[in-house]
Amino acid sequence: MLTLTGQELVAAELTGISPDGTPRGVFTGRKLEQWPPDFGTACLADAQWDPELAAAGVAALQELGYHGISEIEFGYDETRQQHLLLDANTRPWKWIGLPIAAGVDLPLLASKDAVDEPFTAPRQSDRMRWVFLRDYVPLVTARAATVPEAAVTKDEWTALLAGRATDLVDGVHDPDDPEPSYDVLWAQLSGGSGYSCAC
């Protein structure tokens, strides 16, 4: 049975591959929480290097002859005790800000490849977490979080909102450009369905 709750819900291998098949940047992370809680999209994720998932994702893309940035998702099958390939997204995704914050700037890699100035990203930093405020708040309010040890603390929230250095990055909020955060907040307060994300 494929796990649909818990810390290892989805491990994503995020890759920038040059046209010649060279992996220029590889990132692995985990979707820790999702909204809606039963079957939703990420609202809390962390940077967690997994060399086996990284190798599996790169091999799949090379076999397909794909180049560019992509997100490859693996679900953990408890019966088989292994990760199984769920899908590959060949576009920017909701938590694209996490690999960037962790040091693997995949959009920059793609941009540099497009102008024939490829470079290789450094290894990711595993201390970073990503949160999507719009979906994380209702998850916590509904007491539906499944990984309490990963909960965002008050100190992390205040540092993030103030623009101080932190190991937490939000999917929309940037103190230098607060309007998208306002749009998300206003949509929630007004009952609207507006949607904003980095993708």
N, C-alpha and C positions, 0 to 999 in steps of 0.2 A: 504494500500500500504506500502510495506517495504521501509524504508528510505535507500537511497543509497548515500546520501551526508550529510554532516553536522557533528557536533561534536559527536552525538551519533550513528554514523554509525555502529560500532560494539563494544560491550562490551565483553571482554573476561574474563572468570573466569579460572584461572590457578591453578591447584591443584596437590599436592603430597599426595597420599593415600596409607597407609600401607596395606599389605595383609589382615589384619583383618578388613579393612574398615574404619580405623581411619584416618581422615584428618590430616596430619602432617604439611601441609603448604597450605594456600589458599591466592591467590592474585587476585584482580580484577583491570582491566585497560581498557582504551578506545583507540581505533584506531581513531586518530584525522584526519590524512591525509593519502591518498593512491596514489600510482602511478602505472599505469596510473590513472588519476583522475576519469574517469567514472566507472571503475570496476577493481581495482588493489589490490596490497598487501600493507600492512602498510609501511609508511615511517616516520610517526611521531605518537607517542602514549604516553599516560601518565598513571601514577599510580593513580587510583581513586577507593577507597574502596566502594563497594556496597554490603551490607549484604544480600539483597534479591537475587541478582545474585549468590553470593557465596553459599548460601544455596541451590539454585536450581541446580547449577552445582554439588555440592557434592552429593545431593540426586540422581541425574541422574547416576553418577558414581557408587554409592553404589547399586542402583537398578540393574545395569548391572553387578555388582560383579567385577568391574575393580579396579586394584591397580597399582600404579606407577604415573608418571607425565603425565599431559594431559592439553590441551588447549580446552576449551569449548567456542564457540562463540555464542553470541546472537545478533540478529539484532533488531532494534527498529521499531515496527509497529505503525505508527502515527495514523492509523484508530482505532486500538484497544487500543492504548496508553499503550502498554506493550512490553516487550522484548520477542522475540520468539527464540527458539533454532535453530541455523543454522547448526552447526556441532561440532564434537569432534575430536581433533587431539591427538592421543596417541603416541606422539613423541615430541622431542624438536622442537620448531618453530622459526620463524624468529626473534621475539623480546623477546627471552628467557632471554636476558641480563637485561630487565627492572625489572622483579620480583627479580632477584638477586640483582640489585642495590637498590631496595626498601626494601631489608632485608629478602626476602623469597627465599632462595637459593634452588630451586626445584631440580636441578641436584644433589646437595649435599644430599638432603633428599632421593632421589632415591638410591644414592650410599650407604648411611648409612643403608637404609632398606635392600639392597642386602647383606650386611654383618651382618645383625641382630643387628644393633646398632641404632635403630630408635630414633629420637628426634623430637621435635615440634618447628617449626620456629616461630619467633615473629610475631606480627602484622606488616603489611607493612607500609612503610612511603609513604604518598601520594604526596610528593613534587617532585618526580622523573619524568623525561620525557626521552623517547628513540627516537633516530633519525637514519635513514639509509641514510647516505650522498649520496650514489650513486643515490637513487631515489628521495630524497628530493630536491636536487639542480635542476633537470629538472622541478619538480613541481613548485618551486618558479620562475624559469626562464620563464616558460609558464604562469605565473600569474594565476595558477589554484588552489592555496591554498584556502580552504573554511573556515579556522579557523584562521584569521589573528592575533587574540590575543594570539595564541599559537606559533607564529612564533619564530624560533630560532634567538636570537640576536647576534650581533657581539661579545659582551663580552662573551656570552656562547660559541660561536665557538672558540674564541681564548683560553679560559680557557680549553676547552675540548682538543684542539689540543696540548696545552702545558702540559697537564697531571695534571693540577691543579684541586683541589676538585671543583665539580660543581654538579648541580642537573640535568645534562644532560649526558646521556650515548649514545654512538654511537654503531650501530650494528656490526661494524668491528674494528674501530680504538681503539688501545691500545698503548700508548707511549712506553710500555715495549716490544711490538712486532709489529713494524710498517709495516712489510712486507705485511700482508693482506690488509692494507689500501693502500699501494702502488699498489698492484695488482688491486684493485678496481679502483683507479685513472688511472692507465695505460690502463685498459680496456676501460674506458670512452674516454681517449685521443686518443687511437688508433682505436676507432670504433669497438672494439671487443665485444664479448658477454660474457666475463668471469663473473662469479657470485661468490661472497663470502658473507657469513653471518655466524653468530654464531651457526646456527643450523647445 
